[in-house]
Every structure is written in structure tokens, then in C-alpha cells.
Amino acid sequence: MAGRLKNVCFACSPDALKTLCEHREGDSGLIERDGVLCLVAVCDIPEPEAFESAWDERPLPIESHGF
């Protein structure tokens, strides 16, 4: 196989397809390994927003139980 192929059908999970549709960057590649063709694509996934805890940040007191 040589050159560029276009409109190649492939199978993936619904989550992987959603990620590809929403975040794929640039060209994708097709590699062959042990007779299996694999799609290689770069996806630019945005960083999630930082989580801020609603809990008080002070350490909890350690209680003595007479041990």
C-alpha cells in the first residue's frame, strides 16, 4: 500500500468517534501491524477546569480515645 487513501471506513467506539469529531487536529495516519490496520490521529483535548473543594481546608483535630 502506498500513497494517500481518502474516505477509508473504520470502526471505533461511540466515545472515540465523538472525540475524533470534536478534537482531531491535522492529518490522520493509517498504520499496519501484524496484518491489522490502525488509525493514528492527534486530538487536542482541552484541560478540564480545576476542581475547588467546598470543604474547609483546615486539618481535622485528632481526638484522643484513651489508647
C-alpha positions as CSV (number, residue, x, y, z in Angstrom):
1,M,0.0,0.0,0.0
2,A,1.5,3.3,-1.0
3,G,0.3,6.9,-1.2
4,R,-2.7,8.6,0.4
5,L,-6.1,6.9,0.8
6,K,-9.2,9.0,1.3
7,N,-12.6,8.1,2.8
8,V,-11.4,4.9,4.5
9,C,-14.1,3.3,6.6
10,F,-13.1,2.3,10.2
11,A,-14.8,1.1,13.3
12,C,-14.5,2.6,16.8
13,S,-16.5,3.1,20.0
14,P,-19.1,5.9,20.1
15,D,-16.9,7.8,22.6
16,A,-13.8,7.5,20.4
17,L,-15.8,8.8,17.4
18,K,-17.1,11.7,19.4
19,T,-13.5,12.6,20.5
20,L,-12.3,12.4,16.9
21,C,-15.1,14.5,15.5
22,E,-14.7,17.2,18.2
23,H,-11.0,17.4,18.7
24,R,-9.0,15.9,15.8
25,E,-6.1,18.1,14.6
26,G,-4.4,17.9,11.2
27,D,-4.0,14.7,9.2
28,S,-4.6,11.2,10.4
29,G,-2.5,8.2,9.5
30,L,-3.1,4.5,8.8
31,I,-0.5,2.0,10.0
32,E,-0.3,-1.8,9.6
33,R,0.9,-4.1,12.3
34,D,0.6,-7.8,12.2
35,G,-1.9,-7.6,9.4
36,V,-4.2,-5.2,11.3
37,L,-4.7,-1.6,10.1
38,C,-4.9,1.1,12.8
39,L,-5.9,4.7,12.6
40,V,-3.5,7.2,14.2
41,A,-4.9,10.6,14.9
42,V,-3.8,13.5,17.0
43,C,-6.6,15.0,19.2
44,D,-6.2,18.3,21.1
45,I,-8.2,17.7,24.3
46,P,-8.7,20.8,26.4
47,E,-7.6,20.7,30.0
48,P,-10.5,20.2,32.4
49,E,-11.4,23.1,34.8
50,A,-9.7,22.9,38.2
51,F,-11.9,21.5,40.9
52,E,-12.3,23.6,44.0
53,S,-13.3,21.7,47.2
54,A,-16.2,23.1,49.2
55,W,-14.7,21.6,52.3
56,D,-12.8,23.7,54.9
57,E,-9.1,23.4,54.2
58,R,-8.1,23.2,57.9
59,P,-6.9,19.8,59.1
60,L,-9.3,17.9,61.3
61,P,-8.3,17.6,65.0
62,I,-7.1,14.3,66.2
63,E,-9.1,13.1,69.2
64,S,-7.6,11.1,72.0
65,H,-9.6,7.9,72.7
66,G,-7.5,6.9,75.8
67,F,-5.5,4.2,74.0
